[in-house]
């Protein structure tokens, strides 16, 4: 969900020194930036049950789609967490049958939906809750299957289970849309290079997605535009809500050998979705939707721990923690959304700021040298942002005060020293903005450049 940056100009004109003749030293102007998420939550992830219709001798077309594109360099990451969550053999059979029959689509729509070929599981009467678990597990593992409706019908009598699923699209459109989606994946692969780590590939996919997709601010439910909830919407139409961002990132990561799966929770007081990503055998949380800011790729939600993501996200329970009434919403109740699996994320080694921020453990000459190196690199590449990571051994607010507002004004001392080494494209000391993130112990510094010191 798109982040909007609202700049609150707080002009703190602070002098470095005072003299009897008046203040002639440069002024340190710091604009504080408040990062606020203003996008509306999306409301209808929950599966909706409908009555099973009579087949009436329907004729089906087979959607003959292209194979999932896979990077030659890095191979494919298996997406099977949903399947592995199923402990009942009949559920696993149903999962496999969905995968086989999802390509058989009725030739004509009925009530705005195309029937998928119905599935019968003999010898087992699965409950509605068990069926819901299978459908959610299947969708979690298959981000490239984007045409399934969120409606289903079932009957479980006489020692068998019958499941009816539906498609938004005809078989012909599924073929056309899939070809376009796969072409985008191949386009993504053109930017890969040799010896990229899993972190490098994740960062590349993350930035590519954000650069090529905008948040669908006018979409609030599936009936508004179902494609905005899909990988196709994010990658081909370049417009998506959080579910579309999440499934697109999952699909792209899988195509370059990095495993991930969707996490469902609450953000901005409404249902939200983001990714759990496995990097170097550790799980992390990444939220590409909330990283899509008006200034481009943000990284506040790139490979967070469980503790960090829970600062402003709520993770919904897993299937096994809910009652059948909660899962199904019986007696006209609202069915609860749920997760299939929720990993414990505790490592910070692959966090964006761990890898890219200027780390401060003490305000010393070594710290100043570190800040200067970071500013030189930013100036040489005309980067608009640099990041400072404050050690947990330091008081966060006192450290920022010493860097930007009082005392030695360490940041401005380093900025002036760096500017002396360049002949143009000076960092504008009068237009420095910061965004405080105390829960991450990070401050983002937003830079501007000028031709005059």
C-alpha positions as CSV (number, residue, x, y, z in Angstrom):
1,X,0.0,0.0,0.0
2,X,1.6,3.2,-1.2
3,X,3.5,5.2,1.3
4,X,3.1,9.0,1.0
5,X,5.8,11.3,2.3
6,X,4.5,14.4,3.9
7,X,7.3,16.9,4.6
8,X,6.9,18.9,7.8
9,X,9.4,21.7,7.5
10,X,10.9,22.2,11.0
11,X,13.5,24.9,10.4
12,X,15.9,24.6,13.3
13,X,18.4,27.3,12.5
14,X,21.2,26.4,14.8
15,X,24.6,28.2,14.9
16,X,27.9,26.4,15.3
17,X,29.4,29.3,17.2
18,X,28.5,32.8,18.4
19,X,30.7,35.9,18.3
20,X,30.4,39.4,19.5
21,X,30.0,40.8,16.0
22,X,27.0,38.5,15.3
23,X,26.5,35.0,13.9
24,X,28.3,34.6,10.6
25,X,28.6,30.8,10.6
26,X,26.6,28.5,8.3
27,X,23.1,27.5,9.5
28,X,22.2,23.9,9.9
29,X,18.7,23.4,8.5
30,X,17.1,20.0,9.2
31,X,13.7,19.2,7.8
32,X,12.0,16.3,9.6
33,X,10.0,14.0,7.3
34,X,7.0,12.1,8.7
35,X,6.4,8.8,6.8
36,X,2.7,8.0,6.9
37,X,0.9,5.1,5.3
38,X,-2.3,6.5,3.9
39,X,-3.5,3.8,1.5
40,X,-6.8,2.1,2.2
41,X,-6.8,-1.5,3.3
42,X,-8.3,-4.2,1.0
43,X,-11.2,-6.1,2.4
44,X,-12.0,-9.3,0.7
45,X,-9.3,-12.0,0.8
46,X,-11.8,-14.5,2.3
47,X,-13.1,-17.3,0.2
48,X,-16.8,-17.2,-0.5
49,X,-18.9,-20.4,-0.7
50,X,-21.6,-20.8,-3.4
51,X,-23.9,-23.6,-4.2
52,X,-22.6,-26.4,-6.4
53,X,-24.3,-26.1,-9.8
54,X,-25.3,-29.0,-12.0
55,X,-22.7,-29.8,-14.7
56,X,-25.4,-29.8,-17.5
57,X,-22.9,-31.4,-19.8
58,X,-20.5,-28.4,-19.9
59,X,-17.8,-28.3,-22.5
60,X,-14.4,-27.3,-21.4
61,X,-11.4,-25.8,-23.1
62,X,-7.8,-26.6,-22.0
63,X,-5.6,-23.6,-21.3
64,X,-2.3,-24.6,-22.9
65,X,0.0,-22.2,-21.2
66,X,3.7,-21.6,-21.4
67,X,6.0,-23.1,-18.8
68,X,7.0,-21.0,-15.8
69,X,10.2,-19.1,-16.9
70,X,13.2,-19.9,-14.8
71,X,16.6,-18.1,-14.6
72,X,19.3,-20.2,-16.3
73,X,21.8,-18.9,-13.8
74,X,20.0,-19.5,-10.6
75,X,17.2,-22.1,-11.2
76,X,13.8,-22.4,-9.6
77,X,12.9,-22.2,-5.9
78,X,10.3,-24.8,-5.0
79,X,7.1,-23.3,-3.7
80,X,5.5,-26.0,-1.6
81,X,5.0,-24.7,2.0
82,X,1.2,-24.8,1.4
83,X,1.3,-28.5,0.2
84,X,3.6,-29.4,3.1
85,X,1.1,-28.0,5.6
86,X,-1.5,-30.6,4.6
87,X,-1.4,-33.6,6.8
88,X,-4.5,-35.4,5.5
89,X,-3.9,-37.5,2.5
90,X,-7.3,-36.7,1.0
91,X,-6.4,-33.0,1.3
92,X,-3.1,-33.6,-0.6
93,X,-5.0,-35.5,-3.3
94,X,-7.5,-32.6,-3.6
95,X,-4.5,-30.1,-3.9
96,X,-3.0,-32.2,-6.8
97,X,-6.4,-32.4,-8.5
98,X,-6.8,-28.7,-8.3
99,X,-3.4,-28.3,-10.0
100,X,-4.5,-30.6,-12.8
101,X,-8.0,-29.2,-13.4
102,X,-7.3,-25.5,-13.0
103,X,-6.5,-25.4,-16.8
104,X,-9.8,-26.9,-17.8
105,X,-12.2,-24.0,-18.2
106,X,-15.8,-24.0,-19.4
107,X,-16.3,-22.5,-22.8
108,X,-19.1,-20.2,-21.7
109,X,-19.4,-18.1,-18.5
110,X,-22.3,-18.4,-16.1
111,X,-23.2,-15.6,-13.8
112,X,-20.0,-13.9,-14.7
113,X,-17.8,-16.9,-13.9
114,X,-16.3,-19.7,-15.9
115,X,-16.6,-23.1,-14.3
116,X,-13.4,-25.0,-13.8
117,X,-13.7,-28.8,-14.3
118,X,-15.2,-30.1,-11.1
119,X,-13.2,-32.4,-8.9
120,X,-14.4,-35.5,-7.0
121,X,-12.4,-37.2,-4.2
122,X,-13.7,-40.6,-3.5
123,X,-13.7,-42.3,-0.1
124,X,-13.4,-39.1,2.0
125,X,-15.8,-36.5,3.1
126,X,-13.7,-33.4,3.7
127,X,-15.2,-30.7,5.9
128,X,-15.5,-27.1,4.6
129,X,-12.7,-26.1,6.9
130,X,-10.4,-28.7,5.4
131,X,-11.4,-27.7,1.8
132,X,-10.7,-24.0,2.7
133,X,-7.2,-25.0,3.9
134,X,-6.5,-26.8,0.7
135,X,-7.5,-23.9,-1.5
136,X,-5.5,-21.4,0.5
137,X,-2.5,-23.7,0.5
138,X,-2.8,-24.1,-3.2
139,X,-3.0,-20.4,-3.9
140,X,0.0,-19.7,-1.6
141,X,2.1,-22.0,-3.7
142,X,1.0,-20.9,-7.1
143,X,1.4,-17.2,-7.7
144,X,1.4,-17.7,-11.5
145,X,-2.1,-19.1,-11.4
146,X,-3.9,-15.8,-11.3
147,X,-7.3,-16.6,-12.9
148,X,-9.0,-18.5,-10.0
149,X,-12.0,-16.8,-8.5
150,X,-12.3,-16.5,-4.7
151,X,-15.6,-18.4,-4.9
152,X,-16.0,-22.2,-4.5
153,X,-18.8,-24.7,-4.1
154,X,-18.6,-28.1,-2.5
155,X,-20.6,-31.2,-1.5
156,X,-19.3,-33.9,0.8
157,X,-21.9,-36.7,1.0
158,X,-22.1,-40.4,0.2
159,X,-18.5,-41.0,1.0
160,X,-17.1,-38.5,-1.4
161,X,-16.1,-34.8,-1.7
162,X,-17.0,-32.7,-4.8
163,X,-15.4,-29.4,-5.3
164,X,-16.3,-26.7,-7.8
165,X,-13.9,-23.9,-8.5
166,X,-14.3,-20.9,-10.9
167,X,-12.2,-18.8,-13.2
168,X,-12.4,-15.1,-14.0
169,X,-11.1,-15.7,-17.5
170,X,-11.7,-18.0,-20.5
171,X,-9.1,-20.5,-21.5
172,X,-8.1,-18.4,-24.4
173,X,-7.6,-15.3,-22.2
174,X,-5.6,-17.4,-19.7
175,X,-3.2,-18.4,-22.5
176,X,-2.9,-14.8,-23.7
177,X,-2.4,-13.3,-20.3
178,X,0.0,-16.0,-19.2
179,X,2.2,-15.4,-22.2
180,X,2.3,-11.7,-21.3
181,X,3.1,-12.5,-17.7
182,X,5.9,-14.9,-18.6
183,X,7.4,-12.3,-21.0
184,X,7.7,-9.9,-18.0
185,X,9.5,-12.6,-16.0
186,X,12.0,-13.1,-18.9
187,X,12.4,-9.3,-19.1
188,X,13.3,-9.4,-15.4
189,X,16.0,-12.1,-16.0
190,X,17.8,-9.8,-18.5
191,X,19.0,-7.7,-15.7
192,X,20.6,-10.5,-13.7
193,X,24.4,-11.0,-13.6
194,X,26.7,-13.7,-12.4
195,X,27.5,-14.4,-8.8
196,X,24.5,-12.6,-7.3
197,X,23.8,-13.7,-3.7
198,X,20.3,-14.5,-2.6
199,X,20.2,-11.1,-1.0
200,X,21.3,-9.5,-4.2
201,X,18.6,-11.3,-6.2
202,X,15.9,-10.4,-3.6
203,X,17.0,-6.7,-3.7
204,X,17.0,-6.7,-7.5
205,X,13.5,-8.3,-7.7
206,X,12.2,-5.9,-5.0
207,X,13.4,-2.8,-6.8
208,X,12.3,-4.0,-10.2
209,X,8.8,-4.6,-8.9
210,X,8.5,-1.2,-7.2
211,X,9.9,0.6,-10.3
212,X,7.4,-1.1,-12.5
213,X,4.2,-1.1,-10.4
214,X,2.0,1.5,-8.8
215,X,-0.5,1.0,-6.0
216,X,-4.1,0.7,-7.2
217,X,-5.6,3.4,-5.1
218,X,-9.0,3.0,-6.6
219,X,-9.3,-0.7,-5.9
220,X,-10.9,-1.9,-2.6
221,X,-12.4,-5.3,-3.4
222,X,-12.0,-8.0,-6.0
223,X,-15.1,-6.9,-7.9
224,X,-13.4,-3.5,-8.6
225,X,-10.6,-5.2,-10.6
226,X,-9.6,-8.7,-9.8
227,X,-6.3,-8.4,-11.7
228,X,-5.0,-5.9,-9.2
229,X,-4.9,-8.8,-6.7
230,X,-2.7,-10.9,-8.9
231,X,0.9,-11.2,-10.2
232,X,-0.4,-10.4,-13.6
233,X,-1.9,-7.0,-12.4
234,X,1.4,-6.1,-10.8
235,X,3.7,-7.1,-13.6
236,X,1.7,-6.6,-16.8
237,X,-0.8,-3.9,-16.0
238,X,1.7,-2.3,-13.6
239,X,-1.1,-1.7,-11.0
240,X,-1.8,-3.8,-7.9
241,X,-2.9,-3.8,-4.3
242,X,-0.9,-5.5,-1.6
243,X,-1.9,-9.1,-2.7
244,X,-0.7,-8.4,-6.2
245,X,2.6,-7.0,-5.0
246,X,3.1,-10.0,-2.8
247,X,2.3,-12.6,-5.4
248,X,4.4,-10.9,-8.0
249,X,7.4,-10.8,-5.7
250,X,6.9,-14.4,-4.8
251,X,6.7,-15.4,-8.5
252,X,9.8,-13.4,-9.5
253,X,11.8,-14.6,-6.5
254,X,11.0,-18.2,-7.3
255,X,12.1,-17.7,-10.9
256,X,15.6,-16.6,-9.6
257,X,16.0,-19.4,-7.0
258,X,14.7,-17.6,-3.8
259,X,11.9,-19.1,-1.8
260,X,9.1,-17.0,-0.4
261,X,5.4,-17.2,0.5
262,X,2.5,-14.9,1.4
263,X,1.7,-13.7,5.0
264,X,-1.7,-12.4,5.8
265,X,-2.2,-9.9,8.5
266,X,-3.6,-6.5,9.5
267,X,-2.1,-3.2,8.4
268,X,-3.8,0.2,8.6
269,X,-6.7,-1.4,10.4
270,X,-7.5,-3.7,7.4
271,X,-6.4,-6.9,5.8
272,X,-2.9,-6.8,4.4
273,X,-0.5,-9.2,2.7
274,X,3.3,-9.3,2.5
275,X,6.1,-11.8,2.0
276,X,8.1,-14.2,4.1
277,X,11.5,-14.7,2.3
278,X,14.1,-17.3,2.9
279,X,17.6,-15.8,2.5
280,X,20.8,-17.8,3.3
281,X,18.6,-20.4,5.2
282,X,17.0,-17.7,7.5
283,X,13.4,-16.3,7.2
284,X,12.7,-12.6,7.0
285,X,9.6,-10.4,6.4
286,X,9.5,-8.1,3.4
287,X,6.7,-5.8,2.5
288,X,7.1,-4.5,-1.0
289,X,3.8,-2.6,-1.0
290,X,4.7,-0.5,2.0
291,X,8.2,0.0,0.6
292,X,6.7,1.6,-2.6
293,X,7.0,5.3,-1.7
294,X,6.5,8.3,-3.9
295,X,10.3,8.7,-3.9
296,X,10.8,5.2,-5.3
297,X,12.1,2.1,-3.5
298,X,12.0,2.4,0.2
299,X,13.6,-0.2,2.5
300,X,12.0,0.2,5.9
301,X,10.3,-3.2,5.4
302,X,13.1,-5.1,3.7
303,X,14.0,-8.3,5.6
304,X,12.6,-7.5,9.1
305,X,12.5,-9.7,12.1
306,X,9.2,-10.8,13.7
307,X,9.7,-8.2,16.4
308,X,10.3,-5.4,13.9
309,X,7.3,-6.3,11.6
310,X,5.0,-6.4,14.6
311,X,5.7,-2.7,15.2
312,X,2.9,-1.8,12.7
313,X,1.7,-5.1,11.3
314,X,-0.4,-7.8,13.0
315,X,0.1,-11.4,11.8
316,X,-3.1,-13.4,11.6
317,X,-3.3,-16.9,13.2
318,X,-2.4,-20.1,11.4
319,X,-5.1,-22.5,10.3
320,X,-4.6,-24.9,13.2
321,X,-5.2,-22.1,15.8
322,X,-8.7,-21.4,14.6
323,X,-12.0,-23.2,15.2
324,X,-14.1,-24.6,12.3
325,X,-16.6,-21.8,13.0
326,X,-13.9,-19.1,12.6
327,X,-12.5,-20.7,9.4
328,X,-15.9,-21.1,7.8
329,X,-17.9,-18.2,9.2
330,X,-20.9,-20.4,10.0
331,X,-24.4,-19.1,10.8
332,X,-23.9,-16.1,8.5
333,X,-20.7,-15.1,10.3
334,X,-17.7,-13.6,8.6
335,X,-15.1,-16.3,7.8
336,X,-11.6,-15.4,9.2
337,X,-8.6,-15.1,7.0
338,X,-5.7,-17.3,8.2
339,X,-2.1,-18.2,7.5
340,X,-0.9,-21.6,6.5
341,X,2.5,-21.2,8.1
342,X,4.2,-18.3,10.0
343,X,8.0,-18.5,10.4
344,X,9.9,-17.1,13.4
345,X,12.2,-14.4,11.9
346,X,15.0,-13.5,14.3
347,X,18.1,-12.8,12.2
348,X,19.1,-9.3,11.1
349,X,22.1,-10.3,9.0
350,X,20.2,-9.8,5.7
351,X,18.3,-6.7,6.7
352,X,18.7,-3.8,4.3
353,X,20.0,-1.4,6.9
354,X,22.4,-3.9,8.4
355,X,24.0,-4.2,5.0
356,X,23.8,-0.6,3.8
357,X,23.5,1.9,6.6
358,X,26.4,3.8,8.2
359,X,26.6,2.1,11.6
360,X,27.3,4.3,14.7
361,X,28.4,2.7,17.9
362,X,30.0,5.8,19.4
363,X,30.4,9.4,18.3
364,X,34.1,9.4,17.6
365,X,36.7,10.1,14.9
366,X,36.0,6.6,13.5
367,X,32.3,7.4,13.3
368,X,33.0,10.6,11.5
369,X,35.2,8.8,9.0
370,X,32.4,6.3,8.4
371,X,29.9,9.1,7.8
372,X,32.3,10.8,5.4
373,X,32.7,7.6,3.4
374,X,29.0,7.3,3.1
375,X,28.5,10.9,2.0
376,X,31.3,10.6,-0.5
377,X,29.7,7.5,-2.0
378,X,26.3,9.3,-2.1
379,X,27.8,12.4,-3.8
380,X,29.7,10.4,-6.4
381,X,26.5,8.6,-7.4
382,X,24.1,11.6,-6.6
383,X,22.1,9.3,-4.3
384,X,19.2,11.1,-2.7
385,X,19.3,9.0,0.5
386,X,21.8,7.7,3.0
387,X,21.0,5.7,6.1
388,X,22.4,5.8,9.6
389,X,22.0,2.8,12.0
390,X,22.3,3.7,15.7
391,X,23.8,1.0,17.9
392,X,21.5,-0.3,20.7
393,X,24.3,0.7,23.1
394,X,23.5,4.4,22.4
395,X,20.5,6.5,23.2
396,X,18.8,7.0,19.9
397,X,17.4,10.5,20.5
398,X,20.6,11.8,22.1
399,X,22.7,10.5,19.2
400,X,20.4,12.2,16.6
401,X,20.5,15.4,18.6
402,X,24.4,15.3,18.6
403,X,24.4,14.5,14.8
404,X,22.0,17.1,13.6
405,X,20.7,19.6,16.2
406,X,23.3,20.5,18.9
407,X,26.7,19.8,20.3
408,X,29.2,19.2,17.6
409,X,26.7,18.9,14.8
410,X,28.7,15.9,13.7
411,X,26.7,15.2,10.5
412,X,27.2,18.8,9.2
413,X,30.9,18.7,10.1
414,X,31.3,15.6,8.0
415,X,29.1,17.1,5.2
416,X,31.3,20.3,5.0
417,X,34.5,18.2,4.9
418,X,33.1,16.1,2.0
419,X,32.0,19.2,0.1
420,X,35.5,20.6,0.3
421,X,36.8,17.7,-1.7
422,X,34.4,18.3,-4.7
423,X,34.2,21.0,-7.4
424,X,30.5,20.6,-8.2
425,X,27.4,18.8,-7.2
426,X,27.8,19.8,-3.6
427,X,25.5,18.3,-1.0
428,X,23.1,21.2,0.0
429,X,23.6,21.7,3.7
430,X,20.5,24.0,3.7
431,X,18.2,21.2,2.4
432,X,18.9,18.2,4.6
433,X,15.8,16.1,5.6
434,X,15.6,13.2,8.0
435,X,13.1,10.5,8.7
436,X,13.3,9.0,12.2
437,X,12.7,5.3,12.7
438,X,13.4,4.6,16.3
439,X,11.9,1.1,16.3
440,X,14.5,0.2,13.6
441,X,17.2,2.4,15.2
442,X,17.6,3.9,11.8
443,X,17.4,7.5,10.5
444,X,17.0,8.1,6.7
445,X,18.8,11.2,5.5
446,X,17.4,12.8,2.4
447,X,19.9,14.8,0.4
448,X,19.7,17.5,-2.3
449,X,22.5,18.8,-4.4
450,X,23.6,22.3,-5.5
451,X,26.3,23.9,-7.6
452,X,27.2,26.4,-4.9
453,X,28.4,25.7,-1.4
